[in-house]
Amino acid sequence: MKTAIAVKELYVSYYGSEALKNVSFTVEEGKLVGIIGPNGAGKSTLLKALLNLIQKEKGEVAILGKTIKEMRTKVAYVPQRSSIDWDFPITVFDTVLLGTYPNLGVFKRPKKVDKAFAYECLEKVGMTEFYNRQIGELSGGQQQRVFLARALAQKPEIYLLDEPFVGVDVTSEETIISILKQLRDIGKTVVVVHHDLSKATDYFNELILLNKELIDFGVVEKVIRPEVLDKAYNNQFSSLTNLEVKA
Amino acid sequence: MINFINALMYYGFLQKALTTSIMVGIICGVIGCFIILRGMALMGDAISHAVLPGVALSYMLGINFFFGAVLTGVLTSLGIGFISQNSRIKNDVSIGIMFTAAFASGIIMITLMKSSTDLYHILFGNVLAVRASEMWSTLFIGIFVLVCVYAFYKELLVSSFDSTMAAAYGLPTRVIHYFLMTLLTLVTVASLQTVGIVLVVAMLITPAATAYLLTNRLWVMLYLSAGIGVLSSIFGLYFSYTYNLASGAAIVLAATVLFILAFVFSPKQGLVWRAIKNVRKREILSR
């Protein structure tokens, strides 16, 4: 088993206030990993630091044994829905087609093969009947599926998803998680920022529990214990988390 | 109208004016699409004003004013970025500070040169006085801008729509931003004679916004916006010539009229169509 993501002593801060401190972990290939933690715990920041979208103060990130700069086209990122301009003049199909861009290079246009592949990806998420719609006309779950299709079109080894289940209907959530599990089963690595603890055991192999520092990392059953969660959530949700874990 | 066409056949200055303003309509329309989609309408206004000191400087040094204009335009956009990134000052405030500063220093430089007619023409344009050399430079700028947009269409699309994804797969989004700012400066310079510095922002955003109401595809929007820009130029010039109105203002008002038409009658976004849909829905519900 090879290492997909290796993070060593990662520090990130925004204007002097620390967002992440001393985070270290390694994710093996073929794992479905959740990043959980309270609001402002630095979950999205961690994804962005992995992608080198924000500056690290200190620490190292290795993607498949190399730097992210060498491995950019091997990683696909699905942003939070709230960060997208849904009024942008772009159709569902053209959004998925964007996923073929990273492997095309400058000056090259997507060819028939690329378009056929983008359509295939749209098929996988069950959204072909909407291919000509403007993306803002879709429901939240449909939008998320389209963005997952775009990530599939990038043919990456590693998938990073930021809160893919927020504002998403049940069917879409099921479609998305089953695709993510299929990806894991064929050896891809999937990392998901997630805040709903209740389904964590069903969804993930491993969890990264974060609250600015790495609270715990490991197989789900080891992390998702009340006494561990309390450390991240500072006891404030202890009764709630207990309930959710049992459910 | 026939008078206008006759005059067009007869007068060289009118031909040059029409050709130049059509080219300006096209390039402003195209660049304007990216400006509005990236939420940079205010930035467009700022950069166009910031060109003024560069133009003045170029006159003083006797060089082609493209160089000076690009210099101060890009410097101002760098300054805007620098202030908003290195302090708690928000981007719109930073834009307001920098472009008024640049504009004011431009006005002072020009008044020191003591040629107020030039200032008036730079600020408000005078397309009927376009010289052949200026028409050619507009053409060259136009071709350059269009070739750039065509060559980097893919990169412009993805970085405008989802800059995080663009950055994540390794596109230099900041370089693209300043590249677009440079194109914007070039377009402003090319539009100086037609609509002038003060009104060029209208040619950038009004046709683009009109097109935005009419389509759901970026490439269609680019063509529509260019087409609307051209129509505005033609109508504007016609009214300007026939009724002896300021050319820049006439062109801008023509663009505004087209925008209002789209705003009211657009098939998907227009007021009329929305109202009809609402009424129908209510009828269905009340049955």
Contacts between the chains, C-beta under 8 A, distances in Angstrom:
chain1	res1	chain2	res2	distance
A	51	B	167	7.8
A	51	B	168	4.8
A	53	B	164	6.6
A	53	B	167	5.5
A	53	B	168	6.3
A	69	B	170	7.4
A	72	B	168	7.1
A	72	B	169	5.4
A	72	B	170	4.2
A	73	B	169	6.3
A	73	B	170	7.4
A	75	B	168	7.1
A	77	B	164	6.8
A	77	B	165	6.2
A	77	B	168	4.4
A	79	B	162	6.7
A	79	B	164	5.2
A	79	B	165	6.8
A	83	B	164	6.5
A	84	B	161	7.9
A	84	B	162	6.4
A	85	B	37	7.7
A	85	B	161	7.0
A	88	B	37	6.4
A	88	B	160	7.7
A	88	B	161	5.1
A	88	B	218	7.9
A	89	B	37	7.5
A	89	B	212	6.6
A	89	B	215	5.9
A	89	B	216	5.1
A	89	B	217	5.7
A	89	B	218	5.2
A	89	B	220	7.6
A	89	B	221	5.2
A	90	B	157	7.8
A	90	B	161	6.0
A	90	B	216	7.3
A	90	B	217	7.2
A	90	B	218	6.3
A	91	B	216	6.2
A	91	B	217	6.4
A	94	B	217	7.2
A	94	B	218	8.0
A	95	B	161	7.9
A	98	B	157	7.6
A	98	B	158	5.4
A	98	B	161	7.3
A	98	B	162	7.3
A	98	B	165	7.1
A	101	B	154	5.8
A	101	B	158	5.7
A	101	B	169	7.3
A	102	B	169	3.9
A	102	B	170	7.4
A	104	B	154	7.3
A	106	B	152	7.4
A	106	B	154	7.8
A	106	B	155	6.9
A	107	B	151	6.0
A	108	B	154	7.9
A	109	B	154	6.9
A	134	B	216	3.9
A	150	B	165	8.0
A	154	B	169	7.5
